[in-house]
Amino acid sequence: MEKTIKYAGPDSVAAFIAEPIIGATAGAVVPKNGYWQRIREICDKYNILLIADEVMTGIGRTGESFATNH
């Protein structure tokens, strides 16, 4: 992700949007430990908005209010 941001230019990237648990295209795939922490670090470094698409995983569907709480 960081390589792509650098290639495109940080000023041309407004946001990173992703599902915390991939459901729409792969069926309940959980990213490896540390994935979201690293994505957060990269977004903060380049002042990019991080948007967690919680339509399928929010409101208690994973045992937490939102999947990002895990």
Distance bins in CASP14 RR format, pairs under 12 A and 6 or more apart:
PFRMAT RR
TARGET T0000
AUTHOR 0000-0000-0000
RMODE 2
METHOD distances of the structure
MODEL  1
1 7 0 0 0 0 0 1 0 0 0 0 0
1 8 0 0 0 0 0 1 0 0 0 0 0
1 10 0 0 0 0 0 1 0 0 0 0 0
1 13 0 0 0 0 1 0 0 0 0 0 0
1 16 1 0 0 1 0 0 0 0 0 0 0
1 18 0 0 0 0 1 0 0 0 0 0 0
1 35 0 0 0 0 0 1 0 0 0 0 0
1 36 0 0 0 0 0 1 0 0 0 0 0
1 38 0 0 0 0 1 0 0 0 0 0 0
1 39 1 0 0 1 0 0 0 0 0 0 0
1 40 0 0 0 0 0 1 0 0 0 0 0
1 41 0 0 0 0 0 1 0 0 0 0 0
1 42 1 0 1 0 0 0 0 0 0 0 0
1 43 0 0 0 0 1 0 0 0 0 0 0
1 45 0 0 0 0 0 1 0 0 0 0 0
1 46 0 0 0 0 1 0 0 0 0 0 0
1 48 0 0 0 0 1 0 0 0 0 0 0
1 50 0 0 0 0 0 1 0 0 0 0 0
2 8 0 0 0 0 0 1 0 0 0 0 0
2 9 0 0 0 0 0 1 0 0 0 0 0
2 10 0 0 0 0 1 0 0 0 0 0 0
2 13 0 0 0 0 0 1 0 0 0 0 0
2 16 0 0 0 0 0 1 0 0 0 0 0
2 38 0 0 0 0 1 0 0 0 0 0 0
2 39 0 0 0 0 1 0 0 0 0 0 0
2 41 0 0 0 0 1 0 0 0 0 0 0
2 42 1 0 1 0 0 0 0 0 0 0 0
2 43 0 0 0 0 1 0 0 0 0 0 0
2 44 0 0 0 0 0 1 0 0 0 0 0
2 45 1 0 0 1 0 0 0 0 0 0 0
2 46 1 0 0 1 0 0 0 0 0 0 0
2 48 0 0 0 0 0 1 0 0 0 0 0
3 9 0 0 0 0 0 1 0 0 0 0 0
3 10 0 0 0 0 0 1 0 0 0 0 0
3 42 0 0 0 0 0 1 0 0 0 0 0
3 46 0 0 0 0 0 1 0 0 0 0 0
4 10 0 0 0 0 0 1 0 0 0 0 0
4 12 0 0 0 0 0 1 0 0 0 0 0
4 13 0 0 0 0 1 0 0 0 0 0 0
4 16 0 0 0 0 1 0 0 0 0 0 0
4 42 0 0 0 0 0 1 0 0 0 0 0
4 46 0 0 0 0 0 1 0 0 0 0 0
4 48 0 0 0 0 0 1 0 0 0 0 0
5 11 0 0 0 0 0 1 0 0 0 0 0
5 12 0 0 0 0 1 0 0 0 0 0 0
5 13 1 0 1 0 0 0 0 0 0 0 0
5 14 0 0 0 0 0 1 0 0 0 0 0
5 15 0 0 0 0 0 1 0 0 0 0 0
5 16 0 0 0 0 1 0 0 0 0 0 0
5 39 0 0 0 0 0 1 0 0 0 0 0
5 42 1 0 0 1 0 0 0 0 0 0 0
5 43 0 0 0 0 1 0 0 0 0 0 0
5 45 0 0 0 0 1 0 0 0 0 0 0
5 46 1 0 1 0 0 0 0 0 0 0 0
5 47 0 0 0 0 0 1 0 0 0 0 0
5 48 1 0 0 1 0 0 0 0 0 0 0
6 12 0 0 0 0 0 1 0 0 0 0 0
6 13 0 0 0 0 1 0 0 0 0 0 0
6 42 0 0 0 0 0 1 0 0 0 0 0
6 45 0 0 0 0 0 1 0 0 0 0 0
6 46 0 0 0 0 1 0 0 0 0 0 0
6 48 0 0 0 0 0 1 0 0 0 0 0
7 13 0 0 0 0 0 1 0 0 0 0 0
8 14 0 0 0 0 0 1 0 0 0 0 0
8 16 0 0 0 0 0 1 0 0 0 0 0
8 46 0 0 0 0 0 1 0 0 0 0 0
8 48 0 0 0 0 0 1 0 0 0 0 0
9 46 0 0 0 0 1 0 0 0 0 0 0
9 47 0 0 0 0 0 1 0 0 0 0 0
9 48 0 0 0 0 0 1 0 0 0 0 0
10 16 0 0 0 0 0 1 0 0 0 0 0
10 42 0 0 0 0 0 1 0 0 0 0 0
10 43 0 0 0 0 0 1 0 0 0 0 0
10 44 0 0 0 0 0 1 0 0 0 0 0
10 45 0 0 0 0 1 0 0 0 0 0 0
10 46 1 0 1 0 0 0 0 0 0 0 0
10 47 1 0 0 1 0 0 0 0 0 0 0
10 48 1 0 0 1 0 0 0 0 0 0 0
11 46 0 0 0 0 1 0 0 0 0 0 0
11 47 0 0 0 0 1 0 0 0 0 0 0
11 48 0 0 0 0 0 1 0 0 0 0 0
12 46 0 0 0 0 0 1 0 0 0 0 0
12 48 0 0 0 0 0 1 0 0 0 0 0
13 42 0 0 0 0 0 1 0 0 0 0 0
13 43 0 0 0 0 1 0 0 0 0 0 0
13 45 0 0 0 0 0 1 0 0 0 0 0
13 46 1 0 0 1 0 0 0 0 0 0 0
13 47 0 0 0 0 1 0 0 0 0 0 0
13 48 1 0 1 0 0 0 0 0 0 0 0
13 49 0 0 0 0 1 0 0 0 0 0 0
13 50 0 0 0 0 0 1 0 0 0 0 0
14 43 0 0 0 0 0 1 0 0 0 0 0
14 46 0 0 0 0 0 1 0 0 0 0 0
14 47 0 0 0 0 1 0 0 0 0 0 0
14 48 1 0 0 1 0 0 0 0 0 0 0
14 49 1 0 0 1 0 0 0 0 0 0 0
14 50 0 0 0 0 0 1 0 0 0 0 0
14 51 0 0 0 0 1 0 0 0 0 0 0
15 39 0 0 0 0 0 1 0 0 0 0 0
15 43 0 0 0 0 1 0 0 0 0 0 0
15 46 0 0 0 0 0 1 0 0 0 0 0
15 47 0 0 0 0 0 1 0 0 0 0 0
15 48 1 0 0 1 0 0 0 0 0 0 0
15 49 1 1 0 0 0 0 0 0 0 0 0
15 50 1 0 0 1 0 0 0 0 0 0 0
15 51 1 0 1 0 0 0 0 0 0 0 0
15 52 0 0 0 0 0 1 0 0 0 0 0
15 53 0 0 0 0 0 1 0 0 0 0 0
16 36 0 0 0 0 0 1 0 0 0 0 0
16 38 0 0 0 0 0 1 0 0 0 0 0
16 39 1 0 0 1 0 0 0 0 0 0 0
16 40 0 0 0 0 1 0 0 0 0 0 0
16 41 0 0 0 0 0 1 0 0 0 0 0
16 42 1 0 0 1 0 0 0 0 0 0 0
16 43 1 0 1 0 0 0 0 0 0 0 0
16 44 0 0 0 0 0 1 0 0 0 0 0
16 45 0 0 0 0 0 1 0 0 0 0 0
16 46 0 0 0 0 1 0 0 0 0 0 0
16 47 0 0 0 0 0 1 0 0 0 0 0
16 48 1 0 1 0 0 0 0 0 0 0 0
16 49 1 0 0 1 0 0 0 0 0 0 0
16 50 1 0 1 0 0 0 0 0 0 0 0
16 51 1 0 0 1 0 0 0 0 0 0 0
16 52 0 0 0 0 1 0 0 0 0 0 0
16 53 0 0 0 0 0 1 0 0 0 0 0
17 39 0 0 0 0 0 1 0 0 0 0 0
17 43 0 0 0 0 0 1 0 0 0 0 0
17 48 0 0 0 0 0 1 0 0 0 0 0
17 49 0 0 0 0 1 0 0 0 0 0 0
17 50 0 0 0 0 1 0 0 0 0 0 0
17 51 1 0 1 0 0 0 0 0 0 0 0
17 52 0 0 0 0 1 0 0 0 0 0 0
17 53 1 0 1 0 0 0 0 0 0 0 0
17 54 0 0 0 0 0 1 0 0 0 0 0
17 55 0 0 0 0 0 1 0 0 0 0 0
18 24 0 0 0 0 0 1 0 0 0 0 0
18 25 0 0 0 0 0 1 0 0 0 0 0
18 29 0 0 0 0 0 1 0 0 0 0 0
18 31 0 0 0 0 1 0 0 0 0 0 0
18 35 0 0 0 0 1 0 0 0 0 0 0
18 36 0 0 0 0 1 0 0 0 0 0 0
18 39 1 0 0 1 0 0 0 0 0 0 0
18 40 0 0 0 0 0 1 0 0 0 0 0
18 43 0 0 0 0 0 1 0 0 0 0 0
18 49 0 0 0 0 0 1 0 0 0 0 0
18 50 0 0 0 0 1 0 0 0 0 0 0
18 51 1 0 0 1 0 0 0 0 0 0 0
18 52 1 0 0 1 0 0 0 0 0 0 0
18 53 1 0 0 1 0 0 0 0 0 0 0
18 54 0 0 0 0 0 1 0 0 0 0 0
18 55 0 0 0 0 0 1 0 0 0 0 0
18 57 0 0 0 0 0 1 0 0 0 0 0
18 67 0 0 0 0 0 1 0 0 0 0 0
18 68 0 0 0 0 0 1 0 0 0 0 0
19 25 0 0 0 0 1 0 0 0 0 0 0
19 26 0 0 0 0 1 0 0 0 0 0 0
19 27 0 0 0 0 1 0 0 0 0 0 0
19 28 0 0 0 0 0 1 0 0 0 0 0
19 29 0 0 0 0 1 0 0 0 0 0 0
19 30 0 0 0 0 0 1 0 0 0 0 0
19 31 0 0 0 0 1 0 0 0 0 0 0
19 35 0 0 0 0 0 1 0 0 0 0 0
19 36 0 0 0 0 0 1 0 0 0 0 0
19 51 0 0 0 0 0 1 0 0 0 0 0
19 52 1 0 0 1 0 0 0 0 0 0 0
19 53 1 0 1 0 0 0 0 0 0 0 0
19 54 1 0 0 1 0 0 0 0 0 0 0
19 55 0 0 0 0 1 0 0 0 0 0 0
19 56 1 0 0 1 0 0 0 0 0 0 0
19 57 1 0 0 1 0 0 0 0 0 0 0
19 58 0 0 0 0 0 1 0 0 0 0 0
19 61 0 0 0 0 0 1 0 0 0 0 0
19 62 0 0 0 0 0 1 0 0 0 0 0
19 66 0 0 0 0 0 1 0 0 0 0 0
19 67 0 0 0 0 1 0 0 0 0 0 0
19 68 0 0 0 0 0 1 0 0 0 0 0
20 28 0 0 0 0 0 1 0 0 0 0 0
20 29 0 0 0 0 0 1 0 0 0 0 0
20 30 0 0 0 0 1 0 0 0 0 0 0
20 31 1 0 0 1 0 0 0 0 0 0 0
20 35 0 0 0 0 1 0 0 0 0 0 0
20 36 1 0 0 1 0 0 0 0 0 0 0
20 39 0 0 0 0 0 1 0 0 0 0 0
20 40 0 0 0 0 0 1 0 0 0 0 0
20 50 0 0 0 0 0 1 0 0 0 0 0
20 51 0 0 0 0 0 1 0 0 0 0 0
20 52 1 0 1 0 0 0 0 0 0 0 0
20 53 1 0 0 1 0 0 0 0 0 0 0
20 54 1 0 0 1 0 0 0 0 0 0 0
20 55 0 0 0 0 0 1 0 0 0 0 0
20 56 0 0 0 0 1 0 0 0 0 0 0
20 57 1 0 1 0 0 0 0 0 0 0 0
20 58 0 0 0 0 1 0 0 0 0 0 0
20 61 0 0 0 0 0 1 0 0 0 0 0
20 62 0 0 0 0 1 0 0 0 0 0 0
20 64 0 0 0 0 0 1 0 0 0 0 0
20 66 1 0 0 1 0 0 0 0 0 0 0
20 67 1 1 0 0 0 0 0 0 0 0 0
20 68 1 0 1 0 0 0 0 0 0 0 0
20 69 0 0 0 0 1 0 0 0 0 0 0
20 70 1 0 0 1 0 0 0 0 0 0 0
21 27 0 0 0 0 1 0 0 0 0 0 0
21 28 1 0 0 1 0 0 0 0 0 0 0
21 29 1 0 0 1 0 0 0 0 0 0 0
21 30 1 0 1 0 0 0 0 0 0 0 0
21 31 1 0 0 1 0 0 0 0 0 0 0
21 35 0 0 0 0 0 1 0 0 0 0 0
21 36 0 0 0 0 0 1 0 0 0 0 0
21 52 0 0 0 0 1 0 0 0 0 0 0
21 53 0 0 0 0 0 1 0 0 0 0 0
21 54 0 0 0 0 1 0 0 0 0 0 0
21 55 0 0 0 0 0 1 0 0 0 0 0
21 56 1 0 0 1 0 0 0 0 0 0 0
21 57 1 0 1 0 0 0 0 0 0 0 0
21 58 0 0 0 0 1 0 0 0 0 0 0
21 60 0 0 0 0 0 1 0 0 0 0 0
21 61 0 0 0 0 1 0 0 0 0 0 0
21 62 1 0 0 1 0 0 0 0 0 0 0
21 63 0 0 0 0 0 1 0 0 0 0 0
21 64 0 0 0 0 0 1 0 0 0 0 0
21 66 0 0 0 0 0 1 0 0 0 0 0
21 67 1 0 1 0 0 0 0 0 0 0 0
21 68 0 0 0 0 1 0 0 0 0 0 0
21 69 0 0 0 0 0 1 0 0 0 0 0
21 70 0 0 0 0 1 0 0 0 0 0 0
22 28 1 0 0 1 0 0 0 0 0 0 0
22 29 1 0 1 0 0 0 0 0 0 0 0
22 30 0 0 0 0 1 0 0 0 0 0 0
22 31 1 0 0 1 0 0 0 0 0 0 0
22 35 0 0 0 0 0 1 0 0 0 0 0
22 53 0 0 0 0 1 0 0 0 0 0 0
22 56 0 0 0 0 1 0 0 0 0 0 0
22 57 0 0 0 0 1 0 0 0 0 0 0
22 67 0 0 0 0 0 1 0 0 0 0 0
23 29 1 0 0 1 0 0 0 0 0 0 0
23 30 0 0 0 0 0 1 0 0 0 0 0
23 31 0 0 0 0 0 1 0 0 0 0 0
23 53 0 0 0 0 1 0 0 0 0 0 0
23 54 0 0 0 0 0 1 0 0 0 0 0
23 55 0 0 0 0 1 0 0 0 0 0 0
23 56 1 0 1 0 0 0 0 0 0 0 0
23 57 1 0 0 1 0 0 0 0 0 0 0
23 58 0 0 0 0 0 1 0 0 0 0 0
23 61 0 0 0 0 0 1 0 0 0 0 0
23 62 0 0 0 0 0 1 0 0 0 0 0
23 67 0 0 0 0 0 1 0 0 0 0 0
24 53 0 0 0 0 1 0 0 0 0 0 0
24 55 0 0 0 0 1 0 0 0 0 0 0
24 56 1 0 0 1 0 0 0 0 0 0 0
24 57 0 0 0 0 0 1 0 0 0 0 0
25 53 0 0 0 0 0 1 0 0 0 0 0
25 56 0 0 0 0 0 1 0 0 0 0 0
26 56 0 0 0 0 0 1 0 0 0 0 0
27 56 0 0 0 0 1 0 0 0 0 0 0
27 57 0 0 0 0 0 1 0 0 0 0 0
28 56 0 0 0 0 1 0 0 0 0 0 0
28 57 0 0 0 0 1 0 0 0 0 0 0
28 61 0 0 0 0 0 1 0 0 0 0 0
28 62 0 0 0 0 1 0 0 0 0 0 0
28 67 0 0 0 0 0 1 0 0 0 0 0
29 35 0 0 0 0 0 1 0 0 0 0 0
29 56 0 0 0 0 0 1 0 0 0 0 0
29 57 0 0 0 0 0 1 0 0 0 0 0
29 67 0 0 0 0 0 1 0 0 0 0 0
30 36 0 0 0 0 0 1 0 0 0 0 0
30 57 0 0 0 0 0 1 0 0 0 0 0
30 62 0 0 0 0 1 0 0 0 0 0 0
30 67 0 0 0 0 1 0 0 0 0 0 0
30 70 0 0 0 0 1 0 0 0 0 0 0
31 37 0 0 0 0 0 1 0 0 0 0 0
31 38 0 0 0 0 1 0 0 0 0 0 0
31 39 0 0 0 0 1 0 0 0 0 0 0
31 52 0 0 0 0 0 1 0 0 0 0 0
31 67 0 0 0 0 0 1 0 0 0 0 0
31 68 0 0 0 0 0 1 0 0 0 0 0
31 70 0 0 0 0 0 1 0 0 0 0 0
32 38 0 0 0 0 1 0 0 0 0 0 0
32 39 0 0 0 0 0 1 0 0 0 0 0
33 70 0 0 0 0 0 1 0 0 0 0 0
34 40 0 0 0 0 1 0 0 0 0 0 0
34 41 0 0 0 0 1 0 0 0 0 0 0
34 70 0 0 0 0 0 1 0 0 0 0 0
35 41 0 0 0 0 0 1 0 0 0 0 0
35 42 0 0 0 0 0 1 0 0 0 0 0
35 68 0 0 0 0 0 1 0 0 0 0 0
35 70 0 0 0 0 0 1 0 0 0 0 0
36 42 0 0 0 0 0 1 0 0 0 0 0
36 43 0 0 0 0 0 1 0 0 0 0 0
36 50 0 0 0 0 1 0 0 0 0 0 0
36 52 0 0 0 0 1 0 0 0 0 0 0
36 66 0 0 0 0 0 1 0 0 0 0 0
36 67 0 0 0 0 1 0 0 0 0 0 0
36 68 1 0 0 1 0 0 0 0 0 0 0
36 69 0 0 0 0 0 1 0 0 0 0 0
36 70 0 0 0 0 1 0 0 0 0 0 0
37 43 0 0 0 0 0 1 0 0 0 0 0
37 44 0 0 0 0 0 1 0 0 0 0 0
37 50 0 0 0 0 0 1 0 0 0 0 0
37 68 0 0 0 0 0 1 0 0 0 0 0
37 70 0 0 0 0 0 1 0 0 0 0 0
38 44 0 0 0 0 0 1 0 0 0 0 0
38 45 0 0 0 0 0 1 0 0 0 0 0
38 50 0 0 0 0 0 1 0 0 0 0 0
39 45 0 0 0 0 0 1 0 0 0 0 0
39 46 0 0 0 0 0 1 0 0 0 0 0
39 48 0 0 0 0 1 0 0 0 0 0 0
39 49 0 0 0 0 0 1 0 0 0 0 0
39 50 1 0 0 1 0 0 0 0 0 0 0
39 51 0 0 0 0 0 1 0 0 0 0 0
39 52 0 0 0 0 1 0 0 0 0 0 0
39 68 0 0 0 0 0 1 0 0 0 0 0
40 46 0 0 0 0 0 1 0 0 0 0 0
40 48 0 0 0 0 0 1 0 0 0 0 0
40 49 0 0 0 0 0 1 0 0 0 0 0
40 50 1 0 0 1 0 0 0 0 0 0 0
40 51 0 0 0 0 0 1 0 0 0 0 0
40 52 0 0 0 0 0 1 0 0 0 0 0
40 68 0 0 0 0 1 0 0 0 0 0 0
41 48 0 0 0 0 0 1 0 0 0 0 0
41 50 0 0 0 0 0 1 0 0 0 0 0
42 48 1 0 0 1 0 0 0 0 0 0 0
42 50 0 0 0 0 1 0 0 0 0 0 0
43 49 1 0 0 1 0 0 0 0 0 0 0
43 50 1 0 1 0 0 0 0 0 0 0 0
43 51 0 0 0 0 1 0 0 0 0 0 0
43 52 0 0 0 0 0 1 0 0 0 0 0
44 50 0 0 0 0 1 0 0 0 0 0 0
50 68 0 0 0 0 1 0 0 0 0 0 0
51 68 0 0 0 0 0 1 0 0 0 0 0
52 58 0 0 0 0 1 0 0 0 0 0 0
52 66 1 0 0 1 0 0 0 0 0 0 0
52 67 1 0 0 1 0 0 0 0 0 0 0
52 68 1 0 1 0 0 0 0 0 0 0 0
52 69 0 0 0 0 0 1 0 0 0 0 0
52 70 0 0 0 0 0 1 0 0 0 0 0
53 66 0 0 0 0 0 1 0 0 0 0 0
53 67 0 0 0 0 1 0 0 0 0 0 0
53 68 0 0 0 0 0 1 0 0 0 0 0
54 60 0 0 0 0 1 0 0 0 0 0 0
54 61 0 0 0 0 1 0 0 0 0 0 0
54 62 0 0 0 0 1 0 0 0 0 0 0
54 64 0 0 0 0 0 1 0 0 0 0 0
54 65 0 0 0 0 1 0 0 0 0 0 0
54 66 1 0 1 0 0 0 0 0 0 0 0
54 67 1 0 0 1 0 0 0 0 0 0 0
54 68 1 0 0 1 0 0 0 0 0 0 0
54 69 0 0 0 0 0 1 0 0 0 0 0
54 70 0 0 0 0 0 1 0 0 0 0 0
55 61 0 0 0 0 1 0 0 0 0 0 0
55 66 0 0 0 0 0 1 0 0 0 0 0
55 67 0 0 0 0 0 1 0 0 0 0 0
56 62 0 0 0 0 1 0 0 0 0 0 0
56 66 0 0 0 0 0 1 0 0 0 0 0
56 67 0 0 0 0 1 0 0 0 0 0 0
57 63 0 0 0 0 1 0 0 0 0 0 0
57 64 0 0 0 0 1 0 0 0 0 0 0
57 65 0 0 0 0 0 1 0 0 0 0 0
57 66 1 0 0 1 0 0 0 0 0 0 0
57 67 1 1 0 0 0 0 0 0 0 0 0
57 68 0 0 0 0 1 0 0 0 0 0 0
57 69 0 0 0 0 0 1 0 0 0 0 0
57 70 0 0 0 0 1 0 0 0 0 0 0
58 64 0 0 0 0 1 0 0 0 0 0 0
58 65 1 0 0 1 0 0 0 0 0 0 0
58 66 1 0 1 0 0 0 0 0 0 0 0
58 67 1 0 1 0 0 0 0 0 0 0 0
58 68 0 0 0 0 1 0 0 0 0 0 0
58 69 0 0 0 0 1 0 0 0 0 0 0
58 70 0 0 0 0 0 1 0 0 0 0 0
59 65 1 0 0 1 0 0 0 0 0 0 0
59 66 1 0 0 1 0 0 0 0 0 0 0
59 67 0 0 0 0 0 1 0 0 0 0 0
59 69 0 0 0 0 0 1 0 0 0 0 0
60 66 1 0 0 1 0 0 0 0 0 0 0
60 67 0 0 0 0 1 0 0 0 0 0 0
60 68 0 0 0 0 0 1 0 0 0 0 0
60 69 0 0 0 0 1 0 0 0 0 0 0
60 70 0 0 0 0 0 1 0 0 0 0 0
61 67 1 0 0 1 0 0 0 0 0 0 0
61 69 0 0 0 0 0 1 0 0 0 0 0
61 70 0 0 0 0 0 1 0 0 0 0 0
62 68 0 0 0 0 1 0 0 0 0 0 0
62 69 0 0 0 0 1 0 0 0 0 0 0
62 70 1 0 0 1 0 0 0 0 0 0 0
63 69 0 0 0 0 1 0 0 0 0 0 0
63 70 0 0 0 0 1 0 0 0 0 0 0
64 70 1 0 1 0 0 0 0 0 0 0 0
END
